[in-house]
Amino acid sequence: MKKLSDLLYKVSIEKLIGNVGSSIKNISFDSRKVEQDYIFFAIKGHDLDGHKYLSQAISKGASVIICEELPEELLDHITYIQVKNSSIALGIVASNFYNNPSDKLTLIGITGTNGKTTTTTLLYNLFTQLGFRCALLSTIENRISDTILKSNHTTPDPITINQLLAQAVENGCQYAFMEVSSHGIYQNRLAGLTFKIGAFTNITHDHLDYHQTFSNYIAAKKKFFDELPKTAIAVTNIDDKNGLIMLQNTNAKKVTYSLKSNSIYKGKIIESRLDGMLLQFRNQEFWTVLAGKFNAYNELLAYTIASELGFDPIVVVTAISKLQRVKGRFETYVSDEKKYIIVDYAHTPDALQNILEAINQSRTRNEKLITVFGCGGHRDKEKRPKMGNIATRLSDLTIITSDNPRDENPDEIINEIKVGIEPQNTNKYLTITDRKEAIQTAIKMAEPKDIILIAGKGHENFQEINGKYFPFDDMKIAKELIKNT
């Protein structure tokens, strides 16, 4: 049990009705999960307003209500706390409830459209290799040292974040690496957390179904840096045209990295192949099995962060050179017939273009490049025709298929992708709605040394159709089909 007065530390309270000396068993923003002696937070969300569920929360045992609007009827046995923003209060109280775990380890947050998962995973593996116990909060999985936990969101809710960080502290972790999504920033899921480093990878067309405009999307990312304390370090990629915007109003120490522009941490690609790259970071050369310019940026960011934390650059480069590819991110497999399979999570126009350009820069052009991809249902529709144009322009053959259609008609999604295909490329694609059949067709059409890119789902091991999840792992299915073809 925790004292309510202790949990309210740093919460900006507008009005308090009741007793702050009571004991609290737990906290929740979901009225269905409330039990006796809980605090219930009424959050105004994108789709639901928690203020509509105050009676349900009280009936289930909530003794404290934290809300933005006080109800008309106030009950004598309930403590009501009115705040300006319930989601910010939730983050602060959650941190207090779990004894502020982010103060007890070095927390690093990575934000950007592309590269978050790869960079956080690389950092986790890098610092583990350097001998530290680490935590990872990512799209693919959450890790507390060697323990793997399921991940449901890129950036979890504040209660889950603090639960995980508290577990990390309990397990002796010294570093935690966390993906920071634009949704998470906008919804104040980071409130109450203490970041040592916040880093920006890039920003391109994505999530406009949620943010409505690109300027809103940029503003959401920038908010993360605006809220960093003076004791933190803000790291940005200045090769991205919006990179410096992230640093405009931050109080944190400003650090830059790049492959092209003049920056504090400058990198260079000396040689690029499908099986890896020869890189140079600050005049130190090394070979990496990661491929593609986008991975050079990811590794350079990992190098920058480690260097800013005081590690010897030579030790860091040596450790980076031993890092392996992240599951579902330029994950490769070569069949006995020398057919080259690449599975990647690329699900935005920029990510798809980056990986196709990386493949094209590394191949001989004596082989075909076949791309299999689709677009997810109930996500930003504006990117669909753009991705159709990119895939057909940069591939020898494109097979447009289903991704996670959710409850949209997959054929309608495919038709929206086709709209962006330029006339000169209309003979370079075909459509197969069934994703497994599309992959099988690509494998049958491929000759030895041909490259098949299966894009969009990456690490995912399911396909979401009409509210149901069906087992589907692109790499696993590709390997099975190659064996049986």
C-alpha positions in Angstrom: 0.0 0.0 0.0 1.2 3.5 -0.8 0.2 6.8 0.8 -1.9 9.0 -1.5 0.1 12.1 -0.4 3.3 10.5 -1.6 1.9 9.5 -4.9 0.8 13.0 -5.6 4.4 14.4 -5.4 5.0 16.7 -8.4 1.3 16.5 -9.6 -0.1 19.9 -10.4 -3.5 19.9 -8.6 -6.2 22.4 -9.5 -8.8 21.3 -6.9 -8.8 18.6 -4.1 -11.9 17.4 -2.4 -11.4 14.7 0.3 -8.5 13.1 2.2 -4.9 12.7 0.9 -3.9 10.6 3.9 -5.5 7.4 2.6 -3.6 4.3 1.5 -3.7 3.2 -2.1 -3.4 -0.4 -3.3 -2.9 0.3 -7.0 -3.7 2.6 -9.9 -5.6 2.2 -13.2 -7.0 4.2 -16.1 -9.2 1.3 -17.2 -12.4 1.2 -15.1 -12.8 -2.6 -15.8 -9.5 -3.3 -14.0 -10.3 -1.2 -10.9 -10.4 -2.9 -7.5 -10.7 -1.8 -3.8 -8.6 1.2 -2.8 -7.5 2.0 -6.4 -6.9 5.4 -7.9 -8.9 5.7 -11.1 -7.6 8.2 -13.8 -10.2 9.6 -16.1 -8.3 10.1 -19.4 -9.7 11.8 -22.4 -8.5 9.6 -25.2 -8.7 9.5 -29.0 -11.8 7.4 -29.0 -13.0 7.1 -25.4 -13.4 9.6 -22.5 -12.7 8.0 -19.1 -14.9 10.6 -17.4 -17.9 8.5 -18.6 -16.8 5.6 -16.5 -16.4 7.3 -13.1 -19.5 5.5 -11.6 -18.2 2.1 -12.8 -14.8 2.7 -11.3 -16.3 3.8 -8.0 -18.6 0.8 -7.9 -15.6 -1.5 -8.3 -13.8 0.0 -5.4 -12.0 3.2 -6.5 -11.4 5.4 -3.5 -9.7 8.2 -5.4 -10.7 9.8 -8.7 -8.2 11.9 -10.7 -10.0 13.8 -13.4 -10.1 17.0 -15.5 -13.8 17.6 -14.9 -15.4 17.0 -11.6 -18.7 15.1 -11.7 -21.9 16.9 -10.7 -22.5 14.5 -7.8 -19.6 14.2 -5.3 -19.7 11.2 -2.9 -18.5 11.7 0.6 -16.3 8.6 0.8 -14.4 9.4 -2.4 -11.4 11.7 -2.8 -11.6 13.8 -6.0 -8.5 15.4 -7.5 -9.0 17.8 -10.4 -6.0 18.3 -12.7 -5.5 20.2 -15.9 -4.3 17.0 -17.8 -5.1 13.5 -16.4 -2.7 11.7 -18.7 0.3 13.8 -17.4 -0.9 13.1 -13.8 -1.1 9.4 -14.6 2.6 9.4 -15.7 3.8 11.2 -12.6 1.7 9.1 -10.2 2.8 5.9 -12.0 6.5 6.9 -11.6 5.9 7.7 -7.9 4.0 4.4 -7.4 6.9 2.4 -8.7 9.5 4.5 -6.8 10.6 6.5 -9.8 12.7 3.7 -11.5 13.8 5.9 -14.4 15.9 7.9 -11.9 17.7 4.7 -10.9 19.1 3.7 -14.3 20.2 5.4 -17.5 17.2 5.8 -19.7 17.7 6.4 -23.5 14.7 7.1 -25.8 14.8 6.8 -29.6 12.2 8.5 -31.7 11.7 8.9 -35.5 9.7 7.4 -38.3 12.2 4.7 -39.2 15.1 3.0 -37.3 13.7 3.1 -33.7 13.4 -0.7 -33.3 16.8 -1.4 -34.9 18.7 1.2 -33.0 17.2 0.4 -29.6 17.9 -3.3 -30.2 21.5 -2.5 -31.4 22.0 -0.5 -28.3 20.7 -3.2 -26.0 23.0 -5.8 -27.7 25.9 -3.3 -27.7 25.7 -2.5 -24.0 25.1 -6.1 -23.1 28.2 -7.0 -25.0 30.1 -4.3 -23.0 29.1 -6.2 -19.8 26.1 -4.3 -18.5 22.6 -5.6 -17.6 20.1 -3.8 -19.8 16.4 -3.4 -20.5 14.8 -3.0 -23.9 11.3 -1.6 -24.6 10.6 -2.0 -28.3 8.0 -2.9 -30.9 9.4 -6.5 -31.3 9.8 -7.3 -27.6 10.5 -6.1 -24.1 13.6 -7.5 -22.4 14.6 -7.3 -18.8 18.2 -8.6 -19.0 17.8 -12.1 -20.4 14.1 -12.3 -19.8 11.9 -11.7 -22.9 8.4 -10.2 -22.4 5.7 -9.7 -24.9 5.3 -6.2 -26.5 1.9 -4.9 -27.5 2.8 -1.3 -28.3 5.8 0.6 -29.5 5.5 2.8 -26.5 3.4 1.3 -23.7 1.1 3.1 -21.3 2.8 4.9 -18.3 1.8 2.2 -15.8 3.4 -0.6 -18.0 6.5 1.5 -18.7 7.1 2.0 -15.0 6.3 -1.6 -14.1 9.0 -2.7 -16.7 11.5 -0.2 -15.5 10.9 -1.2 -11.9 11.6 -4.8 -12.9 14.7 -3.7 -14.6 16.0 -1.9 -11.5 15.1 -4.9 -9.4 17.1 -7.1 -11.8 20.2 -4.9 -11.5 19.9 -3.2 -15.0 22.0 -0.1 -15.4 20.7 1.0 -18.8 17.3 1.0 -20.5 16.7 1.6 -24.2 13.2 2.6 -25.2 11.4 3.3 -28.5 9.5 6.5 -28.3 6.5 6.8 -30.7 4.7 9.9 -31.8 1.5 8.5 -30.3 3.3 7.9 -27.0 4.7 11.5 -26.9 1.3 13.1 -27.9 -0.6 11.1 -25.3 1.9 12.0 -22.5 2.9 8.4 -21.9 6.4 9.7 -21.1 5.3 12.0 -18.3 7.2 11.5 -15.0 10.1 9.7 -16.8 13.7 10.9 -16.5 15.7 10.5 -19.8 19.4 10.8 -19.9 19.4 10.8 -23.8 16.7 11.5 -26.3 17.6 10.7 -30.0 16.0 11.5 -33.3 16.5 9.2 -36.4 14.4 10.8 -39.2 10.9 11.8 -40.0 8.9 10.9 -43.1 5.4 10.3 -44.2 3.6 8.2 -41.6 0.8 8.2 -39.0 -1.2 11.0 -40.7 -4.3 8.9 -40.0 -3.7 9.9 -36.4 -1.9 13.3 -36.5 -3.8 14.6 -39.6 -1.0 16.8 -40.9 2.8 16.4 -41.3 3.4 19.5 -39.2 1.4 18.0 -36.3 3.5 14.8 -36.7 6.8 16.9 -36.5 5.4 18.8 -33.5 4.7 15.5 -31.7 8.3 14.3 -32.2 9.7 17.7 -31.2 7.7 17.7 -27.9 9.9 14.9 -26.7 13.0 17.1 -27.0 11.3 20.2 -25.7 10.6 18.4 -22.5 14.1 17.0 -21.9 15.8 18.5 -18.8 19.1 20.4 -18.8 20.9 17.3 -17.5 19.9 15.3 -20.6 21.5 15.0 -24.0 19.5 15.6 -27.2 21.0 13.8 -30.3 19.7 14.4 -33.8 20.4 13.3 -37.4 21.2 16.6 -39.3 21.1 14.8 -42.7 17.3 14.8 -42.1 15.9 18.2 -43.2 13.8 18.3 -40.0 16.7 17.1 -37.7 17.6 20.6 -36.4 14.0 21.4 -35.7 14.1 18.9 -32.9 16.8 20.9 -31.1 15.2 24.4 -31.4 13.7 24.6 -27.9 15.4 21.9 -25.9 17.3 22.7 -22.7 19.4 19.5 -23.1 23.0 19.4 -24.5 22.8 19.4 -28.3 24.7 16.7 -30.2 24.5 15.9 -34.0 25.4 13.0 -36.2 25.4 12.5 -40.0 26.8 10.7 -43.0 26.7 13.7 -45.3 26.5 17.0 -43.4 29.1 18.5 -41.1 28.3 17.2 -37.6 29.9 16.3 -34.3 29.8 12.5 -35.1 30.5 12.0 -38.8 30.3 8.6 -40.5 31.0 7.3 -44.0 30.1 4.3 -46.0 33.3 3.0 -47.7 31.8 -0.1 -49.3 28.3 -1.5 -49.4 27.2 -5.0 -50.2 24.2 -7.2 -49.5 26.1 -9.1 -46.8 27.3 -6.0 -45.0 29.2 -2.7 -45.2 32.7 -1.2 -44.6 32.1 1.9 -42.4 34.2 4.7 -41.1 33.2 6.5 -37.9 35.4 9.4 -36.9 38.3 7.9 -38.9 37.9 4.4 -37.5 37.1 1.7 -40.1 35.2 -1.5 -39.4 33.1 -4.1 -41.1 29.5 -4.8 -40.1 27.1 -7.5 -41.3 24.3 -5.0 -41.3 23.5 -3.8 -44.8 22.0 -0.6 -46.3 22.6 3.2 -45.7 19.7 3.3 -43.2 21.6 0.8 -41.0 24.8 2.9 -41.3 22.7 5.7 -39.7 21.4 3.3 -37.0 24.9 2.1 -36.1 26.2 5.6 -36.2 23.5 6.7 -33.7 24.4 3.8 -31.4 28.1 4.8 -31.6 27.2 8.5 -30.9 25.1 7.5 -27.8 27.8 5.2 -26.4 30.5 7.9 -27.0 28.4 10.6 -25.3 28.0 8.2 -22.3 31.8 8.2 -22.0 32.8 4.9 -23.5 36.1 4.5 -25.4 35.3 4.9 -29.2 37.7 2.1 -30.1 35.9 -0.3 -27.7 32.5 0.8 -29.0 33.5 0.3 -32.7 34.9 -3.1 -31.9 31.6 -4.1 -30.2 29.5 -2.6 -33.0 31.4 -4.7 -35.6 30.2 -7.8 -33.8 26.5 -6.9 -33.7 24.1 -9.1 -35.7 21.0 -8.1 -37.7 17.7 -7.4 -36.0 14.9 -9.9 -36.7 12.6 -8.6 -39.5 15.0 -5.8 -40.3 16.9 -6.6 -43.5 16.8 -10.2 -42.4 18.3 -12.5 -45.0 18.2 -16.1 -46.1 20.0 -17.7 -49.1 18.4 -20.9 -50.4 20.3 -23.9 -51.8 19.4 -22.6 -55.3 21.0 -19.3 -54.4 17.8 -17.4 -54.3 18.2 -14.4 -52.0 15.3 -13.7 -49.6 15.2 -10.4 -47.6 12.4 -9.8 -45.1 12.0 -6.2 -43.8 9.5 -4.2 -41.8 9.5 -1.4 -44.3 5.9 -0.1 -44.2 6.3 3.5 -45.1 7.3 5.1 -48.4 10.6 6.3 -47.1 11.5 2.9 -45.5 10.5 1.0 -48.7 12.6 3.4 -50.8 15.6 3.1 -48.5 15.7 -0.7 -48.5 15.1 -0.9 -52.3 17.9 1.6 -53.0 20.2 -0.2 -50.6 19.6 -3.5 -52.5 20.0 -1.8 -55.9 23.3 -0.1 -54.8 24.7 -3.5 -53.7 23.6 -5.8 -56.6 25.2 -6.5 -60.0 22.0 -5.9 -62.0 22.5 -9.3 -63.6 19.8 -10.6 -61.3 16.1 -9.7 -60.9 14.7 -7.9 -57.9 11.2 -9.0 -57.0 9.3 -7.1 -54.3 6.3 -8.5 -52.5 4.4 -5.9 -50.4 1.1 -4.6 -49.3 -0.3 -1.9 -47.0 -2.1 -2.2 -43.7 -5.8 -1.6 -43.3 -7.0 1.4 -41.2 -3.6 3.2 -41.4 -2.6 6.3 -43.3 -4.1 5.9 -46.8 -2.0 8.6 -48.4 1.1 6.4 -48.4 -0.5 3.6 -50.4 -0.1 5.1 -53.9 3.3 6.4 -53.0 4.5 3.0 -52.1 3.0 1.5 -55.3 5.1 4.0 -57.3 8.3 3.4 -55.3 8.1 -0.4 -55.5 7.4 -0.6 -59.2 10.0 2.1 -60.0 12.8 0.4 -58.1 12.0 -3.3 -58.6 12.1 -5.4 -61.7 8.9 -7.0 -60.7 6.4 -6.1 -57.9 3.8 -8.4 -56.5 1.2 -6.3 -54.6 -0.6 -8.3 -51.9 -2.3 -8.2 -48.6 -0.5 -7.0 -45.4 -2.7 -6.7 -42.3 -6.0 -5.7 -43.9 -7.7 -5.6 -40.5 -11.4 -5.0 -41.4 -10.7 -3.2 -44.7 -11.2 -5.1 -48.0 -7.7 -6.1 -49.1 -8.6 -5.8 -52.7 -9.6 -2.2 -52.2 -6.3 -1.5 -50.5 -4.5 -3.1 -53.4 -6.4 -0.9 -55.8 -5.4 2.2 -53.9 -1.7 1.1 -54.1 -2.1 0.6 -57.9 -3.2 4.3 -58.4 0.3 5.5 -57.8 2.0 3.3 -60.4 3.3 5.4 -63.3 2.4 4.4 -66.9 5.9 3.2 -67.8 5.8 0.7 -64.9 2.4 -0.9 -65.5 3.9 -4.0 -67.0 6.2 -4.5 -64.0 3.6 -5.6 -61.4 0.9 -8.2 -60.7 -1.6 -8.5 -57.8 -2.2 -11.6 -55.7 -4.4 -10.9 -52.6 -3.3 -14.0 -50.7 0.0 -13.2 -49.1 1.3 -16.7 -49.0 0.4 -17.3 -52.6 2.2 -14.0 -53.5 5.4 -15.2 -51.7 5.1 -18.6 -53.4 4.7 -16.9 -56.8 7.8 -14.8 -56.2 9.8 -17.8 -55.3 8.7 -19.7 -58.4 9.4 -16.8 -60.7 12.9 -16.3 -59.2 16.0 -17.7 -60.8 19.2 -18.5 -59.0 20.9 -15.3 -57.7 17.6 -13.3 -57.9 16.6 -11.3 -54.9 13.1 -11.4 -53.3 12.2 -8.6 -50.9 9.2 -9.4 -48.7 8.3 -6.0 -47.1 5.8 -4.6 -44.6 5.5 -7.1 -41.8 9.1 -7.9 -40.8 9.2 -9.4 -37.3 5.4 -9.9 -37.1 4.3 -13.5 -36.7 0.6 -12.9 -37.4 -1.8 -11.5 -40.0 -4.7 -9.4 -38.8 -7.9 -10.0 -40.7 -11.4 -8.9 -39.6 -10.4 -8.7 -35.9 -8.7 -12.1 -35.9 -5.0 -12.9 -35.7 -3.8 -15.7 -37.9 -0.2 -17.2 -37.6 1.9 -15.7 -40.4 5.7 -15.2 -40.4 7.1 -14.0 -43.7 10.6 -15.6 -43.3 9.3 -18.8 -41.9 6.8 -19.2 -44.7 9.4 -18.2 -47.4 11.7 -20.9 -46.1 9.0 -23.6 -46.1 7.9 -22.6 -49.6 11.4 -22.8 -50.9 11.9 -26.3 -49.5 8.6 -27.4 -51.2 9.0 -25.6 -54.5 
